[in-house]
């Protein structure tokens, strides 16, 4: 269940952050509903994840996977194009999440 909760927390973060970007600096208030709901889901399920996974590991996975998907959503829907150093940094984040999941003894296997 821990990884299902983590998946749902990541989905909530992605929805909340995408909606936050859609507010365009709070010029549009309608997406705030998505911000509040998305982050509520994210933090509720992240709290459930912490029952079975160390905080640092859970947060690293949650934020790392979220960063990659938010970058992809920014590219596809908000015309935001990361440059080569940004893509390299994202690749390092993905590599870090993979290393933690495959080799750390603190992660549930």
C-alpha positions as CSV (number, residue, x, y, z in Angstrom):
1,X,0.0,0.0,0.0
2,X,2.9,2.3,0.7
3,X,3.8,2.7,-3.0
4,X,0.1,3.1,-4.0
5,X,-0.1,6.0,-1.4
6,X,3.2,7.4,-2.8
7,X,1.8,7.3,-6.3
8,X,-1.4,9.1,-5.2
9,X,0.7,11.7,-3.4
10,X,2.7,12.3,-6.5
11,X,-0.4,12.7,-8.6
12,X,-1.8,15.2,-6.1
13,X,1.4,17.2,-6.3
14,X,1.3,17.2,-10.0
15,X,-2.3,18.4,-10.1
16,X,-1.7,21.1,-7.5
17,X,1.5,22.4,-9.1
18,X,0.0,22.4,-12.6
19,X,-3.0,24.3,-11.3
20,X,-0.8,26.8,-9.4
21,X,1.0,27.5,-12.7
22,X,-2.4,28.0,-14.4
23,X,-3.3,30.8,-11.9
24,X,-0.6,32.8,-13.7
25,X,0.6,34.5,-10.6
26,X,-2.9,34.5,-9.0
27,X,-4.4,36.6,-11.9
28,X,-6.9,33.7,-12.4
29,X,-8.5,32.4,-9.3
30,X,-10.4,29.4,-10.7
31,X,-7.4,27.1,-10.8
32,X,-7.0,27.7,-7.0
33,X,-9.6,24.9,-6.4
34,X,-7.2,22.5,-8.2
35,X,-4.3,23.9,-6.1
36,X,-6.0,23.3,-2.8
37,X,-7.4,19.9,-3.7
38,X,-4.2,18.7,-5.4
39,X,-2.0,19.6,-2.4
40,X,-4.5,18.3,0.1
41,X,-4.4,14.9,-1.7
42,X,-0.6,15.1,-1.9
43,X,-0.1,15.8,1.8
44,X,-2.7,13.3,3.0
45,X,-1.2,10.5,1.1
46,X,2.4,11.5,1.8
47,X,1.5,11.4,5.5
48,X,0.2,7.8,4.9
49,X,3.4,6.9,3.1
50,X,5.4,8.0,6.2
51,X,3.9,5.2,8.2
52,X,6.0,2.7,6.2
53,X,8.9,4.6,4.7
54,X,11.5,6.9,6.1
55,X,10.7,10.6,5.6
56,X,13.9,11.5,3.6
57,X,13.4,8.6,1.2
58,X,9.7,9.2,0.7
59,X,10.3,12.9,0.1
60,X,13.1,12.3,-2.3
61,X,11.0,10.0,-4.4
62,X,7.9,12.2,-4.1
63,X,9.7,15.4,-5.1
64,X,12.0,13.8,-7.7
65,X,9.3,12.1,-9.6
66,X,7.1,15.1,-9.3
67,X,9.8,17.4,-10.7
68,X,10.2,15.3,-13.8
69,X,6.4,15.1,-14.5
70,X,5.9,18.8,-13.8
71,X,8.7,19.6,-16.3
72,X,7.0,17.4,-18.9
73,X,3.6,19.1,-18.2
74,X,5.3,22.5,-18.5
75,X,6.7,21.5,-21.8
76,X,3.5,20.0,-23.2
77,X,0.9,22.5,-21.9
78,X,2.6,25.7,-20.8
79,X,5.2,26.2,-23.6
80,X,8.1,25.9,-21.1
81,X,11.3,24.5,-22.7
82,X,14.1,23.3,-20.5
83,X,17.6,23.8,-21.7
84,X,20.4,21.2,-21.8
85,X,21.7,21.9,-18.2
86,X,18.1,21.6,-16.9
87,X,17.6,18.3,-18.7
88,X,21.0,17.1,-17.3
89,X,19.9,18.0,-13.8
90,X,16.6,16.2,-14.3
91,X,18.5,13.1,-15.5
92,X,20.6,13.2,-12.3
93,X,17.5,13.5,-10.2
94,X,16.0,10.4,-11.9
95,X,19.3,8.6,-11.5
96,X,19.2,9.4,-7.8
97,X,15.6,8.1,-7.3
98,X,16.6,4.9,-9.2
99,X,19.7,4.4,-7.0
100,X,17.7,5.0,-3.8
101,X,15.0,2.5,-4.9
102,X,17.3,-0.2,-6.1
103,X,20.1,-0.1,-3.6
104,X,19.0,1.6,-0.3
105,X,18.2,-0.7,2.6
106,X,15.8,1.9,4.0
107,X,13.4,1.5,1.1
108,X,10.6,-1.2,1.2
109,X,11.5,-3.8,-1.4
